[in-house]
């Protein structure tokens, strides 16, 4: 186990991590960049999809309240660490779910879904996140993702949402797509 403290946008957080979880020694730069580009409102409902040890969800909960945040990960160690870290950071009311993508998540009506997906493997995980995430957002809701790859993500988000805004910072691409209506953008008819 590793413990570290780090701030994002003036919000200090402490995390217990494990060598088996992504970015165990500090908050990944891509995650910091993504969070710095998102505007949370008091009425926001957030899903931290693929939460790891809980950075995104805990950050959001500190801004808008634990009752407005859901975190999920398929890895049981990540879920256990997220639960510990919500308590450690004073937001124990965050809902933490062990789920393979959306398979065990029943919640809908999110205003923001945020993810830093495993982008060095195949595209099956982010494909599931994007396609199923569209259906879990309310109209006007935003899907945020950060990766080090551009083309596949830009094309997929455009196909599903009808468009995407991309911001490049260093070697990272921060994507923001908005759900404008209830149909996939590529649905004919």
C-alpha positions in Angstrom: 0.0 0.0 0.0 1.1 3.6 -0.8 -0.4 6.8 0.7 0.0 10.2 -0.9 -1.6 13.6 -0.7 -2.1 15.8 -3.8 -4.2 18.9 -4.7 -6.2 19.5 -7.9 -7.4 23.1 -8.4 -6.9 23.8 -4.7 -8.7 20.7 -3.4 -6.4 18.6 -1.3 -7.0 14.9 -1.2 -5.2 11.9 0.3 -5.2 8.5 -1.3 -4.4 5.0 -0.2 -3.3 3.1 -3.3 -1.9 -0.2 -4.4 0.9 -1.1 -6.9 -1.8 -3.1 -8.8 -3.9 0.0 -9.6 -3.2 2.6 -12.3 -0.9 5.5 -11.2 -0.3 4.4 -7.6 2.2 7.1 -6.6 0.4 10.3 -7.7 -2.7 11.4 -9.6 -2.2 10.8 -13.3 -1.6 13.9 -15.3 -4.3 13.1 -17.8 -6.8 12.9 -14.9 -5.7 16.3 -13.6 -6.0 17.8 -17.0 -9.5 16.3 -17.5 -10.7 17.5 -14.1 -9.3 21.0 -14.8 -11.5 21.2 -17.9 -14.8 20.2 -16.3 -17.3 22.6 -14.7 -19.4 21.0 -12.0 -22.6 22.7 -10.8 -24.4 22.1 -7.5 -27.1 20.2 -9.3 -24.6 17.9 -11.2 -24.9 14.1 -11.1 -21.5 12.5 -11.7 -20.4 9.1 -12.8 -16.7 8.3 -12.3 -16.4 5.3 -14.8 -13.4 3.1 -14.2 -12.7 5.0 -10.9 -9.5 3.3 -9.9 -8.8 4.4 -6.3 -11.3 7.2 -6.6 -9.7 10.5 -7.7 -12.4 11.8 -10.0 -15.4 10.8 -7.9 -13.8 12.1 -4.6 -12.8 15.4 -6.3 -16.4 15.9 -7.6 -17.9 14.9 -4.2 -15.9 17.5 -2.5 -17.3 20.2 -4.8 -21.0 19.1 -5.2 -21.7 16.6 -2.4 -21.2 12.9 -2.0 -24.9 12.1 -2.7 -24.4 13.4 -6.3 -21.6 11.0 -7.2 -21.4 7.4 -8.3 -18.0 5.6 -8.8 -17.5 2.3 -10.5 -14.7 -0.1 -11.4 -14.5 -3.7 -12.4 -11.5 -4.4 -10.1 -12.3 -5.4 -6.6 -9.1 -3.8 -5.2 -10.0 -0.5 -6.9 -13.5 -0.6 -5.4 -12.2 -1.4 -1.9 -9.6 1.4 -2.1 -12.3 3.9 -3.4 -14.5 3.1 -0.4 -11.5 3.6 2.0 -10.6 6.8 0.2 -14.1 8.3 0.3 -14.0 8.0 4.1 -10.5 9.2 4.3 -11.4 12.4 2.3 -14.6 13.1 4.2 -17.1 12.0 1.5 -18.2 8.6 2.7 -21.7 9.0 1.1 -20.4 8.4 -2.4 -22.0 5.4 -4.0 -19.2 3.0 -5.1 -20.2 0.0 -7.3 -18.2 -2.9 -8.6 -19.2 -3.2 -12.2 -17.8 -4.3 -15.5 -18.6 -1.1 -17.4 -22.3 -0.4 -17.0 -23.4 -4.0 -16.3 -24.2 -3.5 -12.6 -25.0 0.3 -12.7 -28.7 1.0 -12.6 -28.4 4.7 -12.2 -29.3 7.1 -15.1 -29.7 10.8 -15.6 -26.1 11.8 -15.1 -25.0 15.3 -16.0 -21.4 14.2 -16.4 -19.7 10.9 -17.0 -15.9 11.1 -16.7 -13.4 8.4 -17.6 -9.6 7.9 -18.1 -10.0 4.5 -19.8 -7.4 1.9 -20.3 -6.3 3.1 -23.8 -3.2 1.0 -24.3 -5.3 -2.2 -24.8 -7.9 -2.9 -27.4 -10.9 -0.5 -27.8 -13.6 -2.8 -26.4 -13.6 -1.1 -23.0 -13.9 2.6 -24.2 -16.3 1.4 -26.9 -18.6 0.1 -24.2 -18.1 3.2 -22.0 -19.0 5.6 -24.9 -22.0 3.6 -26.3 -23.6 2.8 -23.0 -22.6 6.1 -21.4 -24.7 7.9 -24.0 -27.8 6.2 -22.6 -27.0 7.1 -19.0 -26.6 10.8 -19.6 -29.6 13.2 -19.4 -30.1 15.4 -22.5 -27.5 18.2 -22.2 -25.3 15.9 -20.2 -21.6 15.6 -21.0 -19.3 12.7 -21.6 -15.6 13.5 -20.7 -12.7 11.3 -21.5 -8.9 11.7 -21.5 -6.5 9.5 -23.6 -3.2 9.7 -25.4 -4.8 8.7 -28.6 -6.9 10.9 -30.9 -8.4 9.4 -34.0 -10.4 6.4 -32.8 -11.9 8.3 -29.8 -12.7 11.4 -31.8 -14.4 9.2 -34.5 -16.3 7.1 -32.0 -17.5 10.0 -29.9 -18.6 11.9 -33.1 -20.5 8.8 -34.3 -22.4 8.4 -31.1 -22.9 12.0 -29.9 -22.9 13.8 -33.3 -19.8 15.8 -32.4 -17.0 16.2 -29.9 -14.8 19.0 -28.6 -11.1 18.0 -28.3 -8.5 19.8 -26.4 -4.8 18.8 -26.7 -2.6 19.4 -23.7 1.0 18.0 -24.0 0.5 14.3 -25.0 -3.1 14.1 -23.8 -6.4 14.6 -25.6 -9.3 15.7 -23.5 -12.7 14.9 -25.1 -16.1 16.5 -24.3 -19.2 15.3 -26.0 -22.7 16.5 -25.2 -25.9 14.5 -25.5 -28.2 16.7 -27.6 -31.1 14.3 -27.9 -32.1 10.7 -27.0 -30.9 9.0 -30.2 -27.4 8.0 -31.2 -26.2 10.4 -33.8 -25.6 7.7 -36.3 -29.0 6.1 -36.0 -30.9 6.4 -39.4 -34.4 7.3 -39.7 
